[in-house]
Amino acid sequence: MKTYTLARPPFMITCVDQVPRAVASRWLDEHALWLGRRPPAPRVELEREPIAKPHQSGLVKRLLRALSGRPARPQRAFRIGLALARAGVRAARPLALIEERRGGLVRRSCLLVEAIEAVNLRDFILSRLRQAARQDAEVLKRRLWIAVARETARLHAARVRQRDLKAPNVLVAEGAGGRVEATLIDLEGMAFLSAPPSPAVRARDLARLAASLREAAVRAAGVTEDDWRFLVERYLEQIRGSPPSPEETDRFMARTLEWAARKEARNRRRGRVTH
């Protein structure tokens, strides 16, 4: 995926090729609306207007980032989104990055990502899965877990992790012939890794998802521990290129469920609900 840049100092926009230059120019003209958290009314240049994620940090943080060479959150998310697209991972697709630069520092920025016609995994389970007949629900769940496991494995193969891999950060859509597609969102919560993720990192990311699927409402909709085992098996199979042994699956499951239980306990102490 290639990008191009338009600049009208102190503002600059970097877009992917699929965004027409006329649209990029219009977005740059409207920088105050995007950066000010007041998205403009939808227009017809694109099928759907993007989702805007503005960011602003204080002077101290801006100086520290400049000294360390670390990018601002939207800039990092934009780079990660491009890398995932090149790697073939179904993830939120970045369209543009708008930045306001003054004195060599990024003062404000905004990530624009493509809107996706889908529902999050939790809502999909509570609505679509709950309404399905028993036999249909089992088939649907298997297709769902395969899709989620596949994209999570691809994410890790691309040397990217998602520390907040919870059900609301996975979008689900059904296609022709009952095909289920999962899309990973929240690029801001992702991070590049210098090497393929270790077993501990992979288990930690999957554990956050396990905590989501152990929520009472999700269980009542028909999600069981057998479903988690099936998802883990498919994930490990994608990572390894061959089916895991029962012992390997048991060890990985135990690791994820142990962390999930600790997450649930922390949330109970803080009066929070785990989603």
BELMONOR-V666046 format. One record per helix or strand of 3 or more residues. SS is the DSSP state (@ for helix, = for strand). FROM is the first residue (numbers start at 1). TO is the last residue. If there is no record, write none. Layout:
BEGIN
SS;FROM;TO + SS;FROM;TO
END
This chain:
BEGIN
=;3;8 + =;11;16 + @;21;29 + @;31;35 + =;51;56 + @;59;68 + @;73;86 + =;94;102 + =;105;113 + @;121;131 + @;134;157 + =;160;162 + @;167;169 + =;170;174 + @;176;178 + =;180;184 + @;187;189 + =;190;192 + @;199;213 + @;216;220 + @;225;240 + @;246;269
END
